[in-house]
């Protein structure tokens, strides 16, 4: 579910990241946000969302077929993805 929100935000030009770091101060964060203390709600992760500064787009990555194997480690796949599946911005 968290990842779906990240993908939807990305489609709207927003940057996100999934973090659980705030759980180190769980009670303080829940108090700050006004989370009800009845035990029905629990913080499992947070997603900061915002408009990124500067230009950003498709990150440079190795081709998938260099990092993916089939059946066994080191066994190459029989397919390739020569370019991103969406046009550059």
N, CA, C and O atoms as a printed pandas DataFrame, in Angstrom:
     atom_number atom_name residue_name chain_id  residue_number  x_coord  y_coord  z_coord
0              1         N          UNK        A               1    0.818   -1.197    0.000
1              2        CA          UNK        A               1    0.000    0.000    0.000
2              3         C          UNK        A               1    0.860    1.258    0.000
3              4         O          UNK        A               1    0.556    2.210   -0.719
4              5         N          UNK        A               2    1.917    1.277    0.786
5              6        CA          UNK        A               2    2.778    2.458    0.815
6              7         C          UNK        A               2    3.382    2.712   -0.556
7              8         O          UNK        A               2    3.446    3.851   -1.018
8              9         N          UNK        A               3    3.825    1.634   -1.203
9             10        CA          UNK        A               3    4.453    1.770   -2.508
10            11         C          UNK        A               3    3.469    2.310   -3.546
11            12         O          UNK        A               3    3.866    3.067   -4.432
12            13         N          UNK        A               4    2.198    1.934   -3.450
13            14        CA          UNK        A               4    1.192    2.445   -4.381
14            15         C          UNK        A               4    1.076    3.961   -4.265
15            16         O          UNK        A               4    0.942    4.657   -5.271
16            17         N          UNK        A               5    1.128    4.468   -3.037
17            18        CA          UNK        A               5    1.075    5.912   -2.831
18            19         C          UNK        A               5    2.297    6.582   -3.469
19            20         O          UNK        A               5    2.172    7.633   -4.097
20            21         N          UNK        A               6    3.467    5.978   -3.310
21            22        CA          UNK        A               6    4.694    6.527   -3.902
22            23         C          UNK        A               6    4.585    6.584   -5.423
23            24         O          UNK        A               6    4.981    7.577   -6.034
24            25         N          UNK        A               7    4.054    5.534   -6.035
25            26        CA          UNK        A               7    3.900    5.509   -7.497
26            27         C          UNK        A               7    2.898    6.559   -7.966
27            28         O          UNK        A               7    3.131    7.232   -8.971
28            29         N          UNK        A               8    1.789    6.704   -7.250
29            30        CA          UNK        A               8    0.782    7.700   -7.618
30            31         C          UNK        A               8    1.349    9.110   -7.477
31            32         O          UNK        A               8    1.094    9.966   -8.324
32            33         N          UNK        A               9    2.109    9.358   -6.422
33            34        CA          UNK        A               9    2.720   10.677   -6.225
34            35         C          UNK        A               9    3.714   10.973   -7.343
35            36         O          UNK        A               9    3.757   12.090   -7.857
36            37         N          UNK        A              10    4.500    9.988   -7.714
37            38        CA          UNK        A              10    5.492   10.145   -8.788
38            39         C          UNK        A              10    4.807   10.552  -10.087
39            40         O          UNK        A              10    5.312   11.402  -10.820
40            41         N          UNK        A              11    3.666    9.951  -10.368
41            42        CA          UNK        A              11    2.919   10.277  -11.588
42            43         C          UNK        A              11    2.450   11.728  -11.578
43            44         O          UNK        A              11    2.202   12.303  -12.637
44            45         N          UNK        A              12    2.325   12.325  -10.396
45            46        CA          UNK        A              12    1.900   13.719  -10.268
46            47         C          UNK        A              12    3.075   14.672  -10.100
47            48         O          UNK        A              12    2.873   15.864   -9.869
48            49         N          UNK        A              13    4.314   14.157  -10.214
49            50        CA          UNK        A              13    5.488   15.005  -10.119
50            51         C          UNK        A              13    5.988   15.230   -8.701
51            52         O          UNK        A              13    6.801   16.124   -8.467
52            53         N          UNK        A              14    5.516   14.433   -7.755
53            54        CA          UNK        A              14    5.934   14.557   -6.359
54            55         C          UNK        A              14    7.003   13.534   -6.024
55            56         O          UNK        A              14    7.000   12.427   -6.563
56            57         N          UNK        A              15    7.909   13.894   -5.145
57            58        CA          UNK        A              15    8.928   12.974   -4.669
58            59         C          UNK        A              15    8.514   12.369   -3.338
59            60         O          UNK        A              15    7.873   13.043   -2.532
60            61         N          UNK        A              16    8.864   11.119   -3.089
61            62        CA          UNK        A              16    8.512   10.436   -1.839
62            63         C          UNK        A              16    9.671    9.551   -1.403
63            64         O          UNK        A              16   10.609    9.295   -2.159
64            65         N          UNK        A              17    9.577    9.101   -0.180
65            66        CA          UNK        A              17   10.451    8.049    0.315
66            67         C          UNK        A              17    9.724    7.345    1.453
67            68         O          UNK        A              17    9.017    7.984    2.232
68            69         N          UNK        A              18    9.894    6.036    1.550
69            70        CA          UNK        A              18    9.305    5.275    2.653
70            71         C          UNK        A              18   10.335    5.224    3.770
71            72         O          UNK        A              18   11.493    4.877    3.538
72            73         N          UNK        A              19    9.915    5.570    4.978
73            74        CA          UNK        A              19   10.833    5.540    6.112
74            75         C          UNK        A              19   10.144    4.972    7.349
75            76         O          UNK        A              19    8.944    5.159    7.550
76            77         N          UNK        A              20   10.902    4.296    8.147
77            78        CA          UNK        A              20   10.401    3.839    9.455
78            79         C          UNK        A              20   11.250    4.455   10.566
79            80         O          UNK        A              20   11.109    4.088   11.732
80            81         N          UNK        A              21   12.123    5.383   10.209
81            82        CA          UNK        A              21   13.024    6.016   11.171
82            83         C          UNK        A              21   12.265    6.709   12.302
83            84         O          UNK        A              21   12.738    6.748   13.437
84            85         N          UNK        A              22   11.095    7.250   11.994
85            86        CA          UNK        A              22   10.331    7.959   13.015
86            87         C          UNK        A              22    9.821    7.031   14.113
87            88         O          UNK        A              22    9.405    7.496   15.175
88            89         N          UNK        A              23    9.849    5.728   13.866
89            90        CA          UNK        A              23    9.416    4.790   14.906
90            91         C          UNK        A              23   10.368    4.794   16.097
91            92         O          UNK        A              23   10.013    4.319   17.176
92            93         N          UNK        A              24   11.582    5.329   15.909
93            94        CA          UNK        A              24   12.513    5.441   17.032
94            95         C          UNK        A              24   11.970    6.386   18.099
95            96         O          UNK        A              24   12.334    6.277   19.270
96            97         N          UNK        A              25   11.103    7.309   17.699
97            98        CA          UNK        A              25   10.444    8.242   18.616
98            99         C          UNK        A              25    8.925    8.104   18.469
99           100         O          UNK        A              25    8.200    9.099   18.425
100          101         N          UNK        A              26    8.462    6.864   18.394
101          102        CA          UNK        A              26    7.071    6.539   18.074
102          103         C          UNK        A              26    6.059    7.344   18.890
103          104         O          UNK        A              26    5.177    7.982   18.315
104          105         N          UNK        A              27    6.169    7.324   20.187
105          106        CA          UNK        A              27    5.170    7.984   21.022
106          107         C          UNK        A              27    5.159    9.495   20.799
107          108         O          UNK        A              27    4.089   10.099   20.736
108          109         N          UNK        A              28    6.327   10.107   20.681
109          110        CA          UNK        A              28    6.397   11.553   20.437
110          111         C          UNK        A              28    5.753   11.912   19.102
111          112         O          UNK        A              28    5.009   12.889   19.006
112          113         N          UNK        A              29    6.044   11.113   18.069
113          114        CA          UNK        A              29    5.487   11.385   16.735
114          115         C          UNK        A              29    3.978   11.199   16.752
115          116         O          UNK        A              29    3.251   12.033   16.214
116          117         N          UNK        A              30    3.493   10.122   17.358
117          118        CA          UNK        A              30    2.045    9.891   17.410
118          119         C          UNK        A              30    1.344   10.983   18.211
119          120         O          UNK        A              30    0.242   11.399   17.853
120          121         N          UNK        A              31    1.964   11.450   19.283
121          122        CA          UNK        A              31    1.380   12.556   20.051
122          123         C          UNK        A              31    1.336   13.834   19.213
123          124         O          UNK        A              31    0.327   14.539   19.201
124          125         N          UNK        A              32    2.438   14.130   18.509
125          126        CA          UNK        A              32    2.517   15.318   17.663
126          127         C          UNK        A              32    1.444   15.300   16.575
127          128         O          UNK        A              32    0.847   16.333   16.272
128          129         N          UNK        A              33    1.200   14.124   15.986
129          130        CA          UNK        A              33    0.213   13.989   14.911
130          131         C          UNK        A              33   -1.209   13.805   15.415
131          132         O          UNK        A              33   -2.152   13.818   14.625
132          133         N          UNK        A              34   -1.373   13.633   16.721
133          134        CA          UNK        A              34   -2.716   13.449   17.273
134          135         C          UNK        A              34   -3.304   12.084   17.006
135          136         O          UNK        A              34   -4.522   11.947   16.901
136          137         N          UNK        A              35   -2.459   11.064   16.892
137          138        CA          UNK        A              35   -2.944    9.699   16.654
138          139         C          UNK        A              35   -3.704    9.240   17.906
139          140         O          UNK        A              35   -3.175    9.339   19.013
140          141         N          UNK        A              36   -4.935    8.739   17.746
141          142        CA          UNK        A              36   -5.702    8.283   18.909
142          143         C          UNK        A              36   -4.953    7.187   19.677
143          144         O          UNK        A              36   -4.335    6.310   19.074
144          145         N          UNK        A              37   -5.012    7.245   20.987
145          146        CA          UNK        A              37   -4.306    6.285   21.828
146          147         C          UNK        A              37   -5.140    5.079   22.213
147          148         O          UNK        A              37   -4.820    4.407   23.194
148          149         N          UNK        A              38   -6.211    4.777   21.467
149          150        CA          UNK        A              38   -7.100    3.664   21.827
150          151         C          UNK        A              38   -6.590    2.304   21.367
151          152         O          UNK        A              38   -7.270    1.297   21.564
152          153         N          UNK        A              39   -5.404    2.253   20.756
153          154        CA          UNK        A              39   -4.832    0.979   20.339
154          155         C          UNK        A              39   -5.257    0.519   18.956
155          156         O          UNK        A              39   -4.766   -0.504   18.478
156          157         N          UNK        A              40   -6.162    1.249   18.292
157          158        CA          UNK        A              40   -6.626    0.845   16.966
158          159         C          UNK        A              40   -5.666    1.283   15.861
159          160         O          UNK        A              40   -5.667    0.710   14.771
160          161         N          UNK        A              41   -4.850    2.294   16.143
161          162        CA          UNK        A              41   -3.941    2.838   15.140
162          163         C          UNK        A              41   -2.501    2.620   15.568
163          164         O          UNK        A              41   -2.154    2.797   16.736
164          165         N          UNK        A              42   -1.660    2.231   14.608
165          166        CA          UNK        A              42   -0.241    2.035   14.870
166          167         C          UNK        A              42    0.562    2.560   13.691
167          168         O          UNK        A              42    0.195    2.350   12.535
168          169         N          UNK        A              43    1.652    3.240   13.988
169          170        CA          UNK        A              43    2.524    3.743   12.935
170          171         C          UNK        A              43    3.452    2.609   12.494
171          172         O          UNK        A              43    4.181    2.039   13.305
172          173         N          UNK        A              44    3.415    2.296   11.215
173          174        CA          UNK        A              44    4.292    1.265   10.661
174          175         C          UNK        A              44    5.341    1.864    9.745
175          176         O          UNK        A              44    6.410    1.284    9.562
176          177         N          UNK        A              45    5.054    2.990    9.184
177          178        CA          UNK        A              45    5.981    3.669    8.300
178          179         C          UNK        A              45    5.413    5.025    7.954
179          180         O          UNK        A              45    4.220    5.269    8.137
180          181         N          UNK        A              46    6.248    5.901    7.461
181          182        CA          UNK        A              46    5.794    7.227    7.052
182          183         C          UNK        A              46    6.345    7.510    5.663
183          184         O          UNK        A              46    7.379    6.976    5.260
184          185         N          UNK        A              47    5.630    8.360    4.946
185          186        CA          UNK        A              47    6.040    8.737    3.600
186          187         C          UNK        A              47    6.070   10.260    3.502
187          188         O          UNK        A              47    5.026   10.885    3.315
188          189         N          UNK        A              48    7.261   10.869    3.629
189          190        CA          UNK        A              48    7.351   12.295    3.350
190          191         C          UNK        A              48    7.083   12.524    1.859
191          192         O          UNK        A              48    7.583   11.779    1.017
192          193         N          UNK        A              49    6.304   13.542    1.537
193          194        CA          UNK        A              49    5.934   13.838    0.155
194          195         C          UNK        A              49    6.211   15.316   -0.117
195          196         O          UNK        A              49    5.904   16.172    0.713
196          197         N          UNK        A              50    6.790   15.611   -1.275
197          198        CA          UNK        A              50    7.012   17.008   -1.619
198          199         C          UNK        A              50    7.456   17.165   -3.055
199          200         O          UNK        A              50    7.755   16.194   -3.751
200          201         N          UNK        A              51    7.489   18.415   -3.479
201          202        CA          UNK        A              51    7.972   18.722   -4.819
202          203         C          UNK        A              51    9.485   18.810   -4.774
203          204         O          UNK        A              51   10.025   19.604   -4.003
204          205         N          UNK        A              52   10.186   18.022   -5.575
205          206        CA          UNK        A              52   11.655   18.064   -5.567
206          207         C          UNK        A              52   12.171   19.356   -6.204
207          208         O          UNK        A              52   11.523   19.938   -7.074
208          209         N          UNK        A              53   13.345   19.789   -5.754
209          210        CA          UNK        A              53   13.987   20.956   -6.341
210          211         C          UNK        A              53   14.818   20.525   -7.545
211          212         O          UNK        A              53   15.346   19.413   -7.574
212          213         N          UNK        A              54   14.930   21.393   -8.524
213          214        CA          UNK        A              54   15.757   21.093   -9.684
214          215         C          UNK        A              54   15.103   20.111  -10.631
215          216         O          UNK        A              54   13.915   19.808  -10.525
216          217         N          UNK        A              55   15.908   19.623  -11.559
217          218        CA          UNK        A              55   15.406   18.639  -12.530
218          219         C          UNK        A              55   15.654   17.242  -12.007
219          220         O          UNK        A              55   16.695   16.965  -11.412
220          221         N          UNK        A              56   14.715   16.385  -12.226
221          222        CA          UNK        A              56   14.885   14.977  -11.890
222          223         C          UNK        A              56   14.064   14.174  -12.874
223          224         O          UNK        A              56   13.073   14.654  -13.423
224          225         N          UNK        A              57   14.480   12.983  -13.079
225          226        CA          UNK        A              57   13.795   12.152  -14.066
226          227         C          UNK        A              57   14.162   10.702  -13.836
227          228         O          UNK        A              57   14.309   10.258  -12.698
228          229         N          UNK        A              58   14.309    9.973  -14.919
229          230        CA          UNK        A              58   14.620    8.554  -14.832
230          231         C          UNK        A              58   16.072    8.393  -14.371
231          232         O          UNK        A              58   16.979    8.913  -15.022
232          233         N          UNK        A              59   16.307    7.691  -13.273
233          234        CA          UNK        A              59   17.691    7.517  -12.804
234          235         C          UNK        A              59   18.467    6.593  -13.738
235          236         O          UNK        A              59   17.888    5.733  -14.401
236          237         N          UNK        A              60   19.784    6.781  -13.782
237          238        CA          UNK        A              60   20.640    5.904  -14.579
238          239         C          UNK        A              60   20.747    4.550  -13.869
239          240         O          UNK        A              60   21.091    4.490  -12.689
240          241         N          UNK        A              61   20.458    3.489  -14.579
241          242        CA          UNK        A              61   20.510    2.142  -14.001
242          243         C          UNK        A              61   21.157    1.193  -14.988
243          244         O          UNK        A              61   21.112    1.400  -16.201
244          245         N          UNK        A              62   21.759    0.150  -14.443
245          246        CA          UNK        A              62   22.258   -0.926  -15.306
246          247         C          UNK        A              62   21.068   -1.597  -15.971
247          248         O          UNK        A              62   19.972   -1.594  -15.411
248          249         N          UNK        A              63   21.256   -2.172  -17.151
249          250        CA          UNK        A              63   20.171   -2.928  -17.776
250          251         C          UNK        A              63   19.717   -4.066  -16.850
251          252         O          UNK        A              63   20.540   -4.703  -16.194
252          253         N          UNK        A              64   18.429   -4.309  -16.803
253          254        CA          UNK        A              64   17.869   -5.332  -15.912
254          255         C          UNK        A              64   18.509   -6.696  -16.139
255          256         O          UNK        A              64   18.745   -7.439  -15.186
256          257         N          UNK        A              65   18.790   -7.025  -17.389
257          258        CA          UNK        A              65   19.327   -8.361  -17.668
258          259         C          UNK        A              65   20.735   -8.569  -17.093
259          260         O          UNK        A              65   21.222   -9.698  -17.053
260          261         N          UNK        A              66   21.392   -7.485  -16.648
261          262        CA          UNK        A              66   22.685   -7.624  -15.993
262          263         C          UNK        A              66   22.550   -7.929  -14.496
263          264         O          UNK        A              66   23.502   -8.389  -13.866
264          265         N          UNK        A              67   21.382   -7.676  -13.940
265          266        CA          UNK        A              67   21.194   -7.844  -12.503
266          267         C          UNK        A              67   20.162   -8.920  -12.142
267          268         O          UNK        A              67   19.976   -9.237  -10.967
268          269         N          UNK        A              68   19.499   -9.474  -13.153
269          270        CA          UNK        A              68   18.451  -10.472  -12.925
270          271         C          UNK        A              68   18.919  -11.811  -13.475
271          272         O          UNK        A              68   19.520  -11.880  -14.547
272          273         N          UNK        A              69   18.640  -12.858  -12.738
273          274        CA          UNK        A              69   19.010  -14.205  -13.182
274          275         C          UNK        A              69   17.768  -15.077  -13.230
275          276         O          UNK        A              69   16.741  -14.745  -12.638
276          277         N          UNK        A              70   17.869  -16.197  -13.940
277          278        CA          UNK        A              70   16.747  -17.120  -14.030
278          279         C          UNK        A              70   17.145  -18.478  -13.454
279          280         O          UNK        A              70   18.238  -18.982  -13.712
280          281         N          UNK        A              71   16.257  -19.045  -12.686
281          282        CA          UNK        A              71   16.427  -20.372  -12.087
282          283         C          UNK        A              71   17.568  -20.459  -11.073
283          284         O          UNK        A              71   17.357  -20.934   -9.957
284          285         N          UNK        A              72   18.777  -20.011  -11.439
285          286        CA          UNK        A              72   19.952  -20.108  -10.561
286          287         C          UNK        A              72   20.765  -18.831  -10.654
287          288         O          UNK        A              72   20.729  -18.135  -11.669
288          289         N          UNK        A              73   21.503  -18.521   -9.584
289          290        CA          UNK        A              73   22.375  -17.358   -9.563
290          291         C          UNK        A              73   23.382  -17.452  -10.710
291          292         O          UNK        A              73   24.029  -18.484  -10.891
292          293         N          UNK        A              74   23.509  -16.380  -11.478
293          294        CA          UNK        A              74   24.456  -16.349  -12.578
294          295         C          UNK        A              74   23.905  -16.860  -13.898
295          296         O          UNK        A              74   24.554  -16.707  -14.932
296          297         N          UNK        A              75   22.726  -17.462  -13.888
297          298        CA          UNK        A              75   22.091  -17.977  -15.112
298          299         C          UNK        A              75   21.399  -16.815  -15.825
299          300         O          UNK        A              75   20.415  -16.290  -15.305
300          301         N          UNK        A              76   21.882  -16.396  -17.003
301          302        CA          UNK        A              76   21.324  -15.206  -17.652
302          303         C          UNK        A              76   19.886  -15.421  -18.115
303          304         O          UNK        A              76   19.464  -16.533  -18.430
304          305         N          UNK        A              77   19.158  -14.313  -18.143
305          306        CA          UNK        A              77   17.796  -14.344  -18.664
306          307         C          UNK        A              77   17.850  -14.311  -20.187
307          308         O          UNK        A              77   18.878  -13.967  -20.769
308          309         N          UNK        A              78   16.745  -14.669  -20.827
309          310        CA          UNK        A              78   16.708  -14.725  -22.288
310          311         C          UNK        A              78   16.069  -13.489  -22.901
311          312         O          UNK        A              78   15.724  -13.498  -24.083
312          313         N          UNK        A              79   15.908  -12.444  -22.133
313          314        CA          UNK        A              79   15.263  -11.235  -22.623
314          315         C          UNK        A              79   16.131  -10.024  -22.294
315          316         O          UNK        A              79   17.105  -10.130  -21.548
316          317         N          UNK        A              80   15.769   -8.877  -22.855
317          318        CA          UNK        A              80   16.472   -7.637  -22.528
318          319         C          UNK        A              80   15.482   -6.481  -22.592
319          320         O          UNK        A              80   14.444   -6.567  -23.248
320          321         N          UNK        A              81   15.817   -5.413  -21.906
321          322        CA          UNK        A              81   15.042   -4.177  -21.932
322          323         C          UNK        A              81   16.037   -3.084  -22.332
323          324         O          UNK        A              81   16.728   -2.544  -21.468
324          325         N          UNK        A              82   16.123   -2.751  -23.611
325          326        CA          UNK        A              82   17.174   -1.859  -24.088
326          327         C          UNK        A              82   17.047   -0.400  -23.637
327          328         O          UNK        A              82   18.029    0.340  -23.678
328          329         N          UNK        A              83   15.872    0.017  -23.213
329          330        CA          UNK        A              83   15.674    1.406  -22.788
330          331         C          UNK        A              83   14.522    1.454  -21.798
331          332         O          UNK        A              83   13.778    0.481  -21.679
332          333         N          UNK        A              84   14.354    2.568  -21.082
333          334        CA          UNK        A              84   13.228    2.665  -20.141
334          335         C          UNK        A              84   11.894    2.442  -20.845
335          336         O          UNK        A              84   11.766    2.671  -22.048
336          337         N          UNK        A              85   10.926    2.002  -20.096
337          338        CA          UNK        A              85    9.611    1.711  -20.671
338          339         C          UNK        A              85    8.766    2.957  -20.846
339          340         O          UNK        A              85    7.642    2.872  -21.341
340          341         N          UNK        A              86    9.285    4.122  -20.449
341          342        CA          UNK        A              86    8.576    5.381  -20.627
342          343         C          UNK        A              86    9.548    6.393  -21.221
343          344         O          UNK        A              86   10.758    6.260  -21.042
344          345         N          UNK        A              87    9.044    7.395  -21.922
345          346        CA          UNK        A              87    9.935    8.374  -22.547
346          347         C          UNK        A              87   10.597    9.273  -21.506
347          348         O          UNK        A              87   10.001    9.547  -20.464
348          349         N          UNK        A              88   11.824    9.738  -21.772
349          350        CA          UNK        A              88   12.472   10.669  -20.843
350          351         C          UNK        A              88   11.710   11.981  -20.791
351          352         O          UNK        A              88   11.032   12.374  -21.741
352          353         N          UNK        A              89   11.842   12.649  -19.647
353          354        CA          UNK        A              89   11.108   13.924  -19.485
354          355         C          UNK        A              89   11.884   15.070  -20.047
355          356         O          UNK        A              89   11.424   16.210  -19.999
